[in-house]
Amino acid sequence: MSPHRERHRTERIGWLRAAVLGANDGIVSTGSLVVGVAAATAERSNILIAGVAGLVAGALSMAAGEYVSVSSQSDTEQAELARERVELATSPAAEEDELANIYIQRGLDPALARTVALSLMATDALRAHARDELGLSETLTARPLQAAWASATSFAAGALLPLLVAWWSPMPMLSWAVAAGSLLCLAVLGGLAATAGGASIIKGAARVTFWGALAMAVTALVGRLFGAVV
């Protein structure tokens, strides 16, 4: 019998979280920056320079932040695995009891739980304890470089959208065009992310659009009140 391989949404949760966060932040931060600078009655060249600077700085910041954050998670995982290796080498019987008790708590008969624990430990003891005791798996393991790359590229892609709108829009309509285009992109992004994660499309689109609109409104107000590049 050939093995049946199901693909689950949790398999893409690592890069999906980083990508959605990066693209959302790129659209919101750069769109808000462009709207705020435009509200200060700046020239198009100043608006675009500020936007490009925000894109570069934001992408690098997102990459660094994700790398450091996920690396910390990875360090913790590796430390837990190292501790488990030592316990398996020094107290195999106690580790067997621990694994069997986990299966008993999940509803298995004690005798069956013991059999399962023995079988799994004979095959790959560390993997069994990592999965069932520590909650670690290959699917959900921390990948710092993957998260950093996904965040940086998605932020740049998201930030590029309001910049393109600012480049092509007539100056009198620039702020409104950037705001409308950014909110539309946020709604689409929220819907796609919700679809990929199996959640409600309307809910996913609505929440990112609301916070994006709030960020741009506040930034535009700041630019209007102070009349300077922010």
C-alpha positions as CSV (number, residue, x, y, z in Angstrom):
1,M,0.0,0.0,0.0
2,S,1.4,3.4,-1.0
3,P,1.6,6.0,1.7
4,H,-1.2,8.6,1.6
5,R,0.3,12.1,1.8
6,E,-2.0,14.9,2.8
7,R,-0.9,18.5,2.6
8,H,-2.0,20.7,5.5
9,R,-2.1,24.4,5.9
10,T,0.2,24.2,8.9
11,E,3.0,23.2,6.5
12,R,3.2,26.8,5.2
13,I,2.5,28.6,8.4
14,G,6.2,29.6,8.9
15,W,6.7,31.4,5.6
16,L,3.0,32.5,5.3
17,R,3.1,34.4,8.6
18,A,6.3,36.2,7.7
19,A,5.1,36.9,4.1
20,V,1.7,38.3,5.1
21,L,3.3,40.4,7.9
22,G,5.9,41.8,5.5
23,A,3.5,42.6,2.7
24,N,1.0,44.1,5.0
25,D,3.6,46.2,6.8
26,G,5.1,47.3,3.4
27,I,1.8,48.5,2.1
28,V,0.7,50.2,5.4
29,S,4.0,51.9,6.3
30,T,4.9,53.1,2.8
31,G,1.4,54.0,1.9
32,S,1.1,56.0,5.2
33,L,4.5,57.6,4.6
34,V,3.6,58.7,1.1
35,V,0.2,60.0,2.2
36,G,1.7,61.9,5.1
37,V,4.4,63.5,3.0
38,A,1.9,64.4,0.3
39,A,-0.4,66.0,2.9
40,A,2.5,68.2,3.8
41,T,2.3,69.6,0.3
42,A,5.7,68.2,-0.7
43,E,6.9,67.8,-4.3
44,R,6.5,64.5,-6.1
45,S,10.3,64.0,-6.0
46,N,10.4,64.3,-2.3
47,I,7.5,62.0,-1.9
48,L,9.1,59.3,-4.0
49,I,12.5,59.7,-2.3
50,A,10.8,59.3,1.1
51,G,8.9,56.3,-0.1
52,V,12.0,54.5,-1.6
53,A,13.9,55.2,1.6
54,G,11.1,53.7,3.6
55,L,11.0,50.7,1.3
56,V,14.7,50.0,1.7
57,A,14.9,50.7,5.5
58,G,11.7,48.7,6.1
59,A,12.7,45.7,4.1
60,L,16.1,45.5,5.9
61,S,14.4,46.1,9.3
62,M,11.9,43.4,8.7
63,A,14.6,40.9,7.6
64,A,16.7,41.6,10.6
65,G,13.8,41.5,13.0
66,E,12.5,38.2,11.7
67,Y,15.9,36.7,11.6
68,V,16.7,37.6,15.2
69,S,13.3,36.6,16.5
70,V,13.1,33.3,14.7
71,S,16.8,32.6,15.6
72,S,15.9,32.9,19.2
73,Q,13.1,30.4,18.8
74,S,15.5,28.1,16.9
75,D,18.1,28.4,19.7
76,T,15.4,27.4,22.3
77,E,14.4,24.4,20.2
78,Q,17.9,23.2,19.8
79,A,18.6,23.6,23.5
80,E,15.5,21.6,24.3
81,L,16.6,18.9,21.8
82,A,20.1,18.8,23.3
83,R,18.7,18.3,26.8
84,E,16.5,15.5,25.5
85,R,19.4,13.8,24.0
86,V,21.2,13.8,27.3
87,E,18.2,12.5,29.1
88,L,17.7,9.7,26.6
89,A,21.3,8.7,27.0
90,T,21.4,8.8,30.8
91,S,17.8,7.8,31.7
92,P,16.2,5.8,28.9
93,A,13.8,4.0,31.2
94,A,12.5,7.2,32.7
95,E,12.1,8.7,29.2
96,E,10.2,5.6,28.1
97,D,7.8,6.0,31.1
98,E,7.4,9.7,30.3
99,L,6.4,8.9,26.7
100,A,4.1,6.1,27.7
101,N,2.4,8.5,30.2
102,I,1.8,11.0,27.5
103,Y,0.0,8.5,25.4
104,I,-2.0,7.3,28.4
105,Q,-3.1,10.9,29.0
106,R,-4.2,11.1,25.3
107,G,-6.5,8.1,25.9
108,L,-4.6,5.0,25.1
109,D,-4.8,1.9,27.2
110,P,-1.6,1.6,29.5
111,A,-0.5,-1.6,27.9
112,L,-1.0,-0.2,24.4
113,A,0.7,3.1,25.4
114,R,3.7,1.2,26.6
115,T,3.9,-0.8,23.4
116,V,3.7,2.4,21.3
117,A,6.3,4.1,23.4
118,L,8.7,1.1,23.0
119,S,8.2,0.9,19.3
120,L,8.7,4.6,18.7
121,M,11.8,4.8,20.9
122,A,13.3,1.8,19.1
123,T,12.8,3.6,15.8
124,D,13.7,7.2,16.6
125,A,13.6,8.1,20.3
126,L,14.6,11.7,19.9
127,R,12.1,12.4,17.2
128,A,9.3,10.8,19.2
129,H,10.1,12.9,22.3
130,A,10.6,16.0,20.2
131,R,7.1,15.6,18.7
132,D,5.1,14.3,21.5
133,E,6.8,15.8,24.6
134,L,8.2,19.1,23.2
135,G,5.7,19.7,20.5
136,L,8.4,20.1,17.8
137,S,8.2,18.8,14.3
138,E,9.9,19.4,10.9
139,T,6.8,21.2,9.7
140,L,6.7,23.8,12.4
141,T,10.4,24.1,13.1
142,A,11.9,27.6,13.2
143,R,13.7,28.6,10.0
144,P,15.4,32.0,10.5
145,L,16.7,32.5,6.9
146,Q,13.4,31.5,5.4
147,A,11.5,33.9,7.6
148,A,13.9,36.8,7.0
149,W,13.8,36.3,3.2
150,A,10.0,36.1,3.2
151,S,9.6,39.2,5.3
152,A,12.1,41.3,3.3
153,T,10.9,40.4,-0.2
154,S,7.2,40.6,0.8
155,F,7.7,44.0,2.5
156,A,9.5,45.3,-0.7
157,A,6.7,44.0,-2.9
158,G,4.0,45.5,-0.7
159,A,5.9,48.9,-0.4
160,L,6.3,49.0,-4.2
161,L,2.6,49.2,-4.8
162,P,1.9,52.6,-3.2
163,L,5.1,53.9,-4.8
164,L,3.9,53.0,-8.2
165,V,0.6,54.7,-7.6
166,A,2.4,57.8,-6.4
167,W,4.6,57.8,-9.5
168,W,1.6,57.7,-11.9
169,S,-1.1,59.7,-10.1
170,P,-1.7,63.4,-10.8
171,M,-0.4,65.5,-7.9
172,P,-3.9,66.9,-6.9
173,M,-5.2,63.3,-6.5
174,L,-2.0,61.7,-5.3
175,S,-2.9,61.3,-1.6
176,W,-6.4,59.9,-2.4
177,A,-5.1,57.6,-5.1
178,V,-2.4,56.1,-2.9
179,A,-4.8,55.7,0.0
180,A,-7.4,54.0,-2.2
181,G,-4.8,51.8,-4.0
182,S,-3.2,50.8,-0.7
183,L,-6.5,49.9,0.9
184,L,-7.5,47.9,-2.1
185,C,-4.2,46.0,-2.0
186,L,-4.6,45.4,1.7
187,A,-8.1,44.0,1.2
188,V,-6.9,41.6,-1.5
189,L,-3.9,40.6,0.6
190,G,-6.1,40.0,3.7
191,G,-8.5,37.9,1.6
192,L,-5.7,35.8,0.1
193,A,-4.0,35.2,3.4
194,A,-7.3,34.2,4.9
195,T,-7.9,31.8,2.0
196,A,-4.4,30.2,2.4
197,G,-5.0,29.8,6.1
198,G,-8.5,28.5,5.8
199,A,-10.1,31.5,7.6
200,S,-13.0,33.8,6.6
201,I,-12.1,36.0,3.6
202,I,-14.3,38.8,4.7
203,K,-12.9,38.9,8.2
204,G,-9.3,38.7,6.9
205,A,-9.8,41.5,4.4
206,A,-11.7,43.7,6.8
207,R,-9.2,43.7,9.7
208,V,-6.2,44.6,7.6
209,T,-8.1,47.3,5.7
210,F,-9.3,48.9,8.9
211,W,-5.9,49.1,10.5
212,G,-4.4,50.3,7.2
213,A,-7.0,53.0,6.9
214,L,-6.4,54.1,10.5
215,A,-2.7,54.3,10.0
216,M,-2.9,56.4,6.8
217,A,-5.5,58.7,8.3
218,V,-3.4,59.5,11.3
219,T,-0.3,60.0,9.2
220,A,-2.1,62.3,6.8
221,L,-3.4,64.3,9.8
222,V,0.2,64.6,11.1
223,G,1.4,65.8,7.7
224,R,-1.4,68.3,7.4
225,L,-1.0,69.7,10.9
226,F,2.7,70.1,10.8
227,G,3.1,70.9,7.1
228,A,6.4,69.1,7.0
229,V,7.8,65.8,5.8
230,V,7.3,63.2,8.4
